[in-house]
């Protein structure tokens, strides 16, 4: 048995995948469904790795640089199902949309990329094409980190399927999830004079945090950096004592600003800002900042402790890969796509931000539907994307085969130079 390689077949697979819940760390059933599809489509090579990422390969007819198509298997939780217009795990197709959790983020794009790659099996691309769908994207991209350890030396460009509404996305801000701890001195609540209450120091620290955020330079392409307190809690949690600590969880959307986009730089600034209060009050209190890590468990049973942060990146609009992508989409659709960054984070921070591999996004649907109870995939947009992927692969392999040294700007702390593979 084998599959007909058509757009309709791809949407049927997307429908099936939406019906399989696969929150981060529980992607096993969805991964099994995708692996089955890989085999039915008769990819040249099909395999998985230790943490459950799924891989397929189309062997090229020649030695042109390899391209990787990638989406992710995991989804965020559906929340209160009663709040959905259509049930989140039914995969209903109504009024030209595939509805449900993962329809646009990212199971619909996953199915389209898989079938678009399979359509190249008969004609054979100039170089290898890898189809890689990752686990745990929604909580720090451990899946893509693992993929890069295996394929970074084989792949010359990455196309992510995250929604772009048919535009070419060239990067996004990074994200650091961190904890700011204000440490004072605890005492019984009946004797506050014996304490140094860290709650009372909260306004000082929040004001300093806002001052630092507002002092950060802007970026010509990416949205401005933001530093937002999201959770505030005391420790110990007891109603009849002055707490020893106040802990502030902070979401920092970072830009490529070198040392200023580091946790150490923020801590140095905060310590400087609180010094006047400490000298004036004579109180003994301190502030510390650290990046938050979490213990993650893959559906295969593998575990790892890692930061739950996202690396940022940005490619110049003039980068050959970006120009080739624009040309490919324009030639197929008759419309020149906009070139812009995403508003949210993606797996792209690993291949581009850390490994210097040019990475773009091209996918169907609107970003604004992701992570909502209105999630849906526009099937007109999906068809256009499906029809463009083969041209994207062709154009990218062509331009990469003819280029020498290309500069890639990473929205982290470094500038990467990667010598592109030649045919």
PyMOL commands that set and color helices and strands:
alter all, ss='L'
color gray80, all
select helices_A, chain A and resi 7-18+28-40+81-83+103-118+137-139+142-151+189-194+198-215+258-261+263-281+320-333+348-354+367-369+379-402
alter helices_A, ss='H'
color red, helices_A
select strands_A, chain A and resi 45-48+54-58+64-72+93-94+97-99+127-134+155-160+168-169+171-172+174-183+187-188+226-235+241-242+245-254+286-291+293-297+303-307+313-314+339-340+358-361+376-378+405-409+415-419
alter strands_A, ss='S'
color yellow, strands_A
deselect
rebuild
show_as cartoon
